[in-house]
Amino acid sequence: MKIKLRYENKLMTLEVADEDFTLMIEADYEDRLSSAEDKETVTRRSPQEIMDERFNKPEYNNWHKFDRHRGMPKKPFRKDDQEVDETDHMDYFPDYSDEMAREKKEEYEHICEIIHNALKKKQAELLIAIVLDGVSVTEYAEREGVSVSAISHRLDTPESVTKFPLKGKQIA
């Protein structure tokens, strides 16, 4: 006898000997007979009916309940004169760019606050501009109106080197 089993939206067929189902059919018949009000209407069911009630339907429905919306989302509302779906489907994905930018800004401000609390004002601004903002030493020197060697000297002072690592230098 062939029995059909549903599993993850697939239908499998198994070949099982008829004798293997006699115990299951009798047990099912006795259970339904004991709980039925009208005992004359209860009949023996086929093995497939028993399998569908006990295993296939509940399991399939439970799986389907949670997984039916996976995959391609429903198409968005279109205008009547629009025949082809012209969307790029990017509207379906959440946009977290604002949240990420806000968190990045908060982290940047927190690091700047730590640097300002630890160093003198000129050294703090120098470190923030060069390390965090990515301004080159030459560009910063031109902006401040000093030589490149003066900026390099400020970066090499013991106070800034020991408190913060700079491009390959380690905290002492």
C-alpha positions as CSV (number, residue, x, y, z in Angstrom):
1,M,0.0,0.0,0.0
2,K,1.3,3.5,-0.8
3,I,1.1,6.2,1.9
4,K,1.6,9.9,1.1
5,L,3.5,12.1,3.5
6,R,3.8,15.9,3.4
7,Y,7.1,17.4,4.4
8,E,8.2,21.0,3.9
9,N,5.8,21.6,0.9
10,K,6.9,18.3,-0.7
11,L,4.9,15.2,-1.1
12,M,6.6,11.9,-0.6
13,T,5.1,8.4,-1.3
14,L,6.2,5.4,0.7
15,E,5.4,1.8,-0.1
16,V,4.3,-0.1,3.1
17,A,3.0,-3.7,3.4
18,D,-0.8,-3.9,4.3
19,E,-0.2,-6.1,7.3
20,D,1.8,-3.3,9.0
21,F,-1.2,-1.1,9.1
22,T,-3.7,-3.5,10.7
23,L,-2.7,-2.6,14.3
24,M,-2.9,1.1,13.5
25,I,-6.3,0.7,11.9
26,E,-7.7,-1.2,14.8
27,A,-6.3,1.2,17.4
28,D,-7.7,4.1,15.6
29,Y,-11.1,2.4,15.3
30,E,-11.3,1.6,19.0
31,D,-10.3,5.2,20.0
32,R,-12.9,6.8,17.8
33,L,-15.5,4.2,18.9
34,S,-14.9,4.9,22.6
35,S,-15.2,8.6,22.2
36,A,-18.2,8.6,19.8
37,E,-21.8,9.3,20.9
38,D,-23.3,7.3,18.0
39,K,-21.3,4.1,17.8
40,E,-23.1,2.9,14.7
41,T,-21.7,5.7,12.5
42,V,-18.0,4.9,13.3
43,T,-16.3,2.9,10.6
44,R,-12.7,1.8,10.0
45,R,-10.6,4.3,8.1
46,S,-7.9,3.7,5.6
47,P,-4.3,4.1,6.6
48,Q,-4.0,7.2,4.4
49,E,-6.9,8.9,6.2
50,I,-5.4,8.1,9.6
51,M,-2.0,9.5,8.4
52,D,-3.6,12.6,7.0
53,E,-5.4,13.4,10.3
54,R,-2.5,12.6,12.7
55,F,0.6,13.6,10.8
56,N,0.2,15.2,7.4
57,K,-2.3,17.9,8.0
58,P,-1.1,19.3,11.3
59,E,2.6,19.2,10.4
60,Y,2.1,20.6,7.0
61,N,-0.2,23.4,8.2
62,N,2.2,24.2,11.0
63,W,5.1,24.4,8.6
64,H,3.1,26.4,6.1
65,K,1.9,28.8,8.7
66,F,5.4,30.0,9.4
67,D,7.1,29.6,6.0
68,R,4.5,30.6,3.5
69,H,5.7,34.2,3.3
70,R,9.3,33.5,2.7
71,G,10.7,34.1,-0.7
72,M,9.4,36.7,-3.1
73,P,7.2,39.3,-1.4
74,K,3.9,40.2,-2.8
75,K,3.9,42.7,-5.6
76,P,3.2,46.3,-4.7
77,F,0.1,48.1,-5.8
78,R,0.4,49.2,-9.4
79,K,-1.5,51.7,-11.4
80,D,-4.2,50.3,-13.8
81,D,-2.2,51.4,-16.9
82,Q,1.0,49.8,-15.7
83,E,1.2,46.2,-17.1
84,V,4.8,45.3,-16.2
85,D,6.1,45.4,-12.7
86,E,8.7,48.2,-13.0
87,T,9.8,48.2,-9.3
88,D,13.3,47.2,-8.4
89,H,12.0,45.6,-5.1
90,M,14.3,47.6,-3.0
91,D,11.3,49.1,-1.3
92,Y,10.8,45.7,0.5
93,F,14.1,45.9,2.4
94,P,14.3,48.0,5.5
95,D,16.6,51.0,5.4
96,Y,18.7,51.3,8.5
97,S,21.1,53.9,7.0
98,D,19.8,56.7,9.2
99,E,20.2,54.6,12.4
100,M,23.7,53.5,11.4
101,A,24.7,57.1,10.6
102,R,23.3,58.3,14.0
103,E,25.2,55.5,15.8
104,K,28.4,56.4,13.9
105,K,28.0,60.0,14.8
106,E,27.4,59.3,18.5
107,E,30.5,57.0,18.5
108,Y,32.6,59.7,16.8
109,E,31.4,62.4,19.3
110,H,32.2,60.0,22.2
111,I,35.7,59.4,21.0
112,C,36.3,63.1,20.5
113,E,35.1,63.8,24.0
114,I,37.6,61.2,25.4
115,I,40.4,62.8,23.4
116,H,39.5,66.3,24.5
117,N,39.4,65.2,28.1
118,A,42.8,63.5,27.9
119,L,44.8,66.0,25.9
120,K,45.4,69.7,25.6
121,K,43.1,71.5,23.1
122,K,45.7,71.9,20.3
123,Q,46.8,68.3,20.5
124,A,43.2,67.0,20.7
125,E,42.2,68.9,17.6
126,L,45.3,67.7,15.8
127,L,44.6,64.0,16.7
128,I,41.0,64.3,15.8
129,A,41.7,65.9,12.4
130,I,44.5,63.5,11.4
131,V,43.4,60.2,12.9
132,L,39.6,60.4,12.9
133,D,38.9,62.8,10.0
134,G,41.7,61.5,7.8
135,V,43.3,64.9,7.1
136,S,46.9,64.5,5.9
137,V,49.7,66.1,7.9
138,T,50.5,68.4,5.0
139,E,47.0,69.6,4.6
140,Y,46.6,70.2,8.4
141,A,49.9,72.1,8.4
142,E,48.7,74.3,5.6
143,R,45.4,74.9,7.3
144,E,47.0,75.9,10.6
145,G,49.7,78.0,8.8
146,V,52.7,76.1,10.3
147,S,55.3,73.8,8.8
148,V,54.9,70.0,8.4
149,S,57.7,69.4,10.8
150,A,55.9,71.4,13.5
151,I,52.8,69.1,13.1
152,S,55.0,66.0,13.1
153,H,56.7,67.3,16.3
154,R,53.3,67.8,17.9
155,L,52.3,64.2,17.0
156,D,55.6,62.8,18.4
157,T,55.2,64.5,21.8
158,P,55.3,62.0,24.7
159,E,51.8,62.9,25.9
160,S,50.0,62.2,22.6
161,V,52.1,59.0,21.9
162,T,51.5,57.4,25.3
163,K,47.8,58.1,25.4
164,F,46.8,57.2,21.8
165,P,48.2,54.9,19.2
166,L,49.0,56.6,15.8
167,K,49.3,54.7,12.6
168,G,51.5,51.9,13.5
169,K,52.7,53.3,16.9
170,Q,51.8,51.4,20.0
171,I,50.6,52.8,23.3
172,A,53.7,53.0,25.6
